[in-house]
């Protein structure tokens, strides 16, 4: 996973051929030590200044120093450090949400247009009745159907179309299994039967087939992990986005960040990040992935039936 434990910042001024002087800032990262991160930051800012002074064009955003930049996020929690199937790191992203970065547990994010104009409850239930046998294998497998409570909430045409694709995939690929979740912007599928390489062809094939968000796919490849947001987006629970970035700039900045965090966590108490809708294909979670699947479901509120607001 491309998630460094240490970060440092370096500053330097540069003068171009016309005599213009500009301040430059660069970050460096390391998994070895803080001093190694500082050395990398100094190297990076010197490269930026050299480019500016020579008149060279700057690389595209996110492509500095020969590769995609790691995300500058605070590490909150780690599971099974190393390159193990159950390895994962929980971080806080740029707008304040906690995110699960899983080395091998495959999440598939699928963006869907607004559900507001989609099928009503009656339409959705009618579709389930018409396509029940094809979609859920004749109803012989209880885990392949949404729970009664989720069924009563109804599924949109677009959601059912994605579930149908997933069902077709499991029909063609024996022993595959997905947990399907509704998010505020679409669906999240979680492969529970096996672990995957985020940069591998198997992950790319199923993501393309099921219509995963292209930006999400690129992020998984560049960061060498599968990412799943665990907590609501701040503006969806009435809180402004975080105004700070890790690492903190002094104790006052850290204090303000912690104050924001308390407000945000309180606002999140009545919302869930995703809602479990159904299981498709294989029911059983691979033993190596059980801890992370359980953690995801609890952290997102996915199986909490008392929550109603998706954020």
C-alpha positions as CSV (number, residue, x, y, z in Angstrom):
1,X,0.0,0.0,0.0
2,X,1.2,3.5,-0.9
3,X,0.5,5.0,2.6
4,X,3.7,6.4,4.2
5,X,3.9,6.7,8.0
6,X,6.1,9.8,8.0
7,X,5.7,13.1,6.3
8,X,7.8,16.3,6.1
9,X,7.6,19.7,4.4
10,X,10.4,21.7,2.8
11,X,10.4,25.3,1.5
12,X,12.7,27.1,-1.0
13,X,12.7,30.1,-3.3
14,X,13.4,29.9,-7.0
15,X,14.2,32.6,-9.6
16,X,13.3,32.1,-13.3
17,X,15.2,33.5,-16.2
18,X,13.2,36.7,-16.1
19,X,14.2,37.3,-12.5
20,X,10.8,36.5,-11.0
21,X,11.1,34.9,-7.5
22,X,8.5,32.5,-6.2
23,X,8.3,30.4,-3.0
24,X,8.1,26.7,-3.5
25,X,6.8,24.0,-1.1
26,X,7.2,20.3,-1.4
27,X,6.4,17.3,0.8
28,X,8.4,14.2,1.4
29,X,7.3,10.9,2.8
30,X,8.9,7.7,4.1
31,X,8.1,4.5,5.9
32,X,11.5,4.5,7.5
33,X,11.8,7.6,9.6
34,X,11.0,11.3,10.0
35,X,14.5,12.2,9.0
36,X,14.2,10.2,5.8
37,X,11.0,12.0,5.0
38,X,12.7,15.4,5.6
39,X,15.5,14.4,3.2
40,X,12.9,13.4,0.6
41,X,11.1,16.7,1.0
42,X,14.3,18.7,0.5
43,X,15.1,16.7,-2.6
44,X,11.6,17.2,-4.0
45,X,11.6,21.0,-3.5
46,X,15.0,21.3,-5.1
47,X,13.7,19.4,-8.1
48,X,10.7,21.8,-8.3
49,X,13.0,24.9,-8.2
50,X,15.3,23.4,-10.8
51,X,12.4,22.9,-13.2
52,X,11.2,26.4,-12.6
53,X,14.6,28.0,-13.1
54,X,15.3,26.0,-16.3
55,X,11.9,26.9,-17.8
56,X,10.7,23.3,-18.0
57,X,7.1,22.5,-17.7
58,X,5.9,21.0,-14.4
59,X,4.5,17.5,-14.4
60,X,0.8,17.0,-14.2
61,X,-0.7,17.2,-10.7
62,X,-0.2,13.9,-8.9
63,X,2.6,12.8,-11.2
64,X,5.7,14.4,-9.5
65,X,8.9,12.5,-9.2
66,X,8.3,9.7,-11.7
67,X,5.1,8.3,-10.2
68,X,1.7,8.9,-8.5
69,X,2.0,10.7,-5.2
70,X,0.9,8.9,-2.1
71,X,-2.0,10.4,-0.2
72,X,-1.1,12.6,2.7
73,X,-3.4,11.2,5.3
74,X,-3.2,10.6,9.0
75,X,-3.0,7.0,10.0
76,X,-5.7,6.1,12.5
77,X,-5.5,2.3,12.8
78,X,-3.6,-0.6,11.3
79,X,-4.6,-4.3,10.8
80,X,-2.1,-7.0,10.3
81,X,0.8,-4.8,9.0
82,X,2.6,-6.2,6.0
83,X,1.4,-7.5,2.7
84,X,-1.1,-10.0,4.1
85,X,-4.6,-10.7,2.8
86,X,-6.1,-9.1,5.9
87,X,-3.7,-6.1,5.9
88,X,-5.4,-2.7,6.1
89,X,-4.8,0.9,7.3
90,X,-7.5,3.3,8.4
91,X,-6.7,6.9,7.4
92,X,-8.4,10.3,7.6
93,X,-8.8,11.8,4.1
94,X,-8.5,15.4,3.0
95,X,-12.1,16.4,4.0
96,X,-12.1,14.6,7.3
97,X,-13.6,11.1,6.7
98,X,-12.0,7.9,7.9
99,X,-11.2,5.5,5.1
100,X,-10.4,1.8,5.0
101,X,-7.4,1.1,2.8
102,X,-7.3,-2.7,2.3
103,X,-4.4,-4.4,0.7
104,X,-6.4,-7.3,-0.7
105,X,-10.1,-7.0,0.3
106,X,-11.7,-5.8,-2.9
107,X,-14.3,-3.0,-2.8
108,X,-16.0,-1.9,-6.0
109,X,-17.5,1.5,-6.0
110,X,-20.3,2.1,-8.6
111,X,-21.6,5.6,-9.1
112,X,-25.3,5.9,-10.1
113,X,-27.3,8.9,-11.2
114,X,-29.7,10.4,-8.7
115,X,-32.2,7.8,-7.5
116,X,-34.9,10.5,-7.0
117,X,-36.5,9.9,-10.5
118,X,-36.1,6.1,-10.3
119,X,-38.7,3.5,-9.7
120,X,-41.1,3.9,-6.8
121,X,-41.4,1.2,-4.2
122,X,-44.1,-0.5,-6.2
123,X,-42.1,-0.4,-9.4
124,X,-39.0,-1.8,-7.6
125,X,-41.0,-4.6,-6.0
126,X,-42.7,-5.4,-9.2
127,X,-39.3,-5.7,-10.9
128,X,-38.1,-8.0,-8.1
129,X,-41.1,-10.2,-8.6
130,X,-40.7,-10.3,-12.4
131,X,-37.0,-11.0,-12.3
132,X,-36.8,-12.8,-9.0
133,X,-36.0,-16.2,-10.4
134,X,-33.4,-14.9,-12.8
135,X,-31.9,-12.4,-10.4
136,X,-31.9,-14.4,-7.2
137,X,-31.7,-18.0,-8.5
138,X,-35.3,-18.8,-8.0
139,X,-35.3,-17.7,-4.4
140,X,-33.8,-21.0,-3.3
141,X,-31.0,-19.2,-1.5
142,X,-32.1,-16.9,1.2
143,X,-28.8,-15.0,1.3
144,X,-29.3,-13.9,-2.3
145,X,-32.3,-11.9,-1.5
146,X,-32.4,-8.5,0.2
147,X,-33.7,-8.6,3.8
148,X,-37.4,-8.0,4.3
149,X,-36.6,-4.5,5.7
150,X,-34.4,-3.6,2.8
151,X,-36.9,-4.9,0.3
152,X,-39.6,-2.6,1.8
153,X,-37.3,0.3,1.1
154,X,-37.3,-0.7,-2.5
155,X,-34.5,-0.8,-5.1
156,X,-34.2,1.5,-8.1
157,X,-34.0,0.2,-11.7
158,X,-30.3,1.2,-11.8
159,X,-29.5,-0.6,-8.6
160,X,-31.3,-3.7,-9.9
161,X,-29.3,-3.5,-13.2
162,X,-26.0,-3.6,-11.3
163,X,-27.2,-6.4,-9.1
164,X,-28.2,-8.4,-12.2
165,X,-24.7,-7.9,-13.6
166,X,-23.2,-9.1,-10.4
167,X,-25.5,-12.1,-10.4
168,X,-24.5,-13.0,-14.0
169,X,-20.8,-12.7,-13.0
170,X,-21.3,-15.2,-10.1
171,X,-23.2,-17.5,-12.4
172,X,-20.1,-17.6,-14.7
173,X,-17.5,-17.6,-12.0
174,X,-18.0,-20.4,-9.4
175,X,-17.5,-19.7,-5.8
176,X,-17.6,-15.9,-6.2
177,X,-19.5,-13.9,-3.6
178,X,-20.4,-10.3,-3.1
179,X,-22.0,-8.3,-0.4
180,X,-24.0,-5.4,-1.9
181,X,-24.4,-2.0,-0.2
182,X,-26.3,1.1,-1.1
183,X,-24.4,4.4,-0.7
184,X,-25.5,8.0,-1.0
185,X,-24.2,8.1,-4.6
186,X,-24.6,4.5,-5.8
187,X,-23.6,1.0,-4.8
188,X,-20.6,-0.6,-3.1
189,X,-19.8,-4.2,-3.8
190,X,-17.5,-6.2,-1.5
191,X,-15.9,-9.4,-2.7
192,X,-16.0,-11.8,0.3
193,X,-14.8,-15.1,-1.2
194,X,-11.2,-14.4,-1.9
195,X,-8.5,-11.7,-1.8
196,X,-7.2,-9.7,-4.8
197,X,-4.3,-7.6,-6.1
198,X,-5.4,-4.0,-6.6
199,X,-3.1,-3.7,-9.6
200,X,-4.0,-7.1,-11.0
201,X,-6.0,-8.1,-14.1
202,X,-8.6,-10.0,-12.1
203,X,-9.6,-6.9,-10.2
204,X,-9.6,-4.8,-13.3
205,X,-11.8,-7.2,-15.2
206,X,-14.6,-7.5,-12.7
207,X,-14.5,-3.7,-12.0
208,X,-14.9,-2.9,-15.7
209,X,-17.6,-5.5,-16.1
210,X,-19.7,-4.2,-13.2
211,X,-19.2,-0.5,-14.2
212,X,-16.9,0.7,-11.4
213,X,-16.1,4.4,-11.2
214,X,-13.0,4.9,-13.4
215,X,-11.4,7.4,-11.0
216,X,-11.9,4.9,-8.2
217,X,-10.1,2.2,-10.3
218,X,-7.2,4.5,-11.0
219,X,-6.9,5.4,-7.3
220,X,-6.8,1.7,-6.4
221,X,-4.0,1.0,-8.8
222,X,-1.9,4.1,-7.9
223,X,-2.3,3.6,-4.2
224,X,-2.0,-0.2,-4.4
225,X,-5.0,-0.8,-2.2
226,X,-8.8,-0.9,-2.3
227,X,-10.4,2.1,-0.5
228,X,-13.7,2.3,1.2
229,X,-15.0,5.4,3.0
230,X,-16.1,4.5,6.5
231,X,-17.7,7.7,7.8
232,X,-20.1,10.2,6.2
233,X,-19.0,13.1,4.1
234,X,-19.1,16.1,6.5
235,X,-21.5,18.3,4.4
236,X,-24.0,15.5,4.3
237,X,-24.3,15.7,8.1
238,X,-24.3,19.5,8.4
239,X,-20.6,20.0,9.0
240,X,-18.2,21.9,6.9
241,X,-15.3,20.0,5.4
242,X,-12.1,19.7,7.4
243,X,-9.9,22.8,7.1
244,X,-6.7,21.1,8.2
245,X,-4.3,18.7,6.6
246,X,-2.0,16.1,8.1
247,X,0.6,16.6,9.5
248,X,-0.5,19.5,11.8
249,X,1.1,22.9,11.7
250,X,1.8,23.4,15.4
251,X,-0.3,22.7,18.5
252,X,-2.9,25.4,17.7
253,X,-3.7,23.8,14.4
254,X,-3.9,20.4,16.0
255,X,-6.3,21.7,18.7
256,X,-8.6,23.2,16.1
257,X,-8.5,19.9,14.2
258,X,-9.5,18.0,17.2
259,X,-12.3,20.4,18.0
260,X,-13.6,19.9,14.4
261,X,-13.3,16.2,14.8
262,X,-15.5,16.1,18.0
263,X,-18.2,18.1,16.1
264,X,-18.0,15.8,13.1
265,X,-18.2,12.6,15.1
266,X,-21.2,13.8,17.0
267,X,-23.0,14.7,13.7
268,X,-22.2,11.3,12.3
269,X,-24.0,9.4,15.1
270,X,-27.4,9.4,13.3
271,X,-26.1,8.5,9.8
272,X,-24.7,5.5,8.0
273,X,-22.2,5.5,5.2
274,X,-23.7,2.5,3.4
275,X,-26.6,0.1,3.9
276,X,-26.4,-3.6,3.3
277,X,-28.9,-4.7,0.6
278,X,-28.1,-8.3,-0.4
279,X,-25.6,-11.1,-0.7
280,X,-25.0,-12.5,-4.2
281,X,-23.3,-15.8,-5.0
282,X,-21.2,-17.4,-2.3
283,X,-22.4,-16.6,1.2
284,X,-19.4,-17.4,3.3
285,X,-16.7,-14.9,4.0
286,X,-13.2,-16.1,3.4
287,X,-11.5,-16.7,6.8
288,X,-8.7,-14.3,6.1
289,X,-11.1,-11.5,5.4
290,X,-13.6,-12.0,8.2
291,X,-12.1,-9.4,10.6
292,X,-12.0,-6.7,7.9
293,X,-15.5,-7.4,6.6
294,X,-17.0,-7.2,10.1
295,X,-15.0,-4.0,10.9
296,X,-16.3,-2.4,7.7
297,X,-19.9,-3.3,8.4
298,X,-19.7,-1.9,12.0
299,X,-17.8,1.2,11.1
300,X,-20.1,2.2,8.3
301,X,-23.3,1.4,10.1
302,X,-24.2,-0.9,7.2
303,X,-26.1,-3.4,9.3
304,X,-27.6,-0.9,11.8
305,X,-31.3,-1.0,11.2
306,X,-32.0,2.0,13.4
307,X,-30.2,4.4,11.1
308,X,-32.0,5.9,8.1
309,X,-29.8,8.7,6.7
310,X,-27.2,7.7,4.1
311,X,-24.3,10.1,4.1
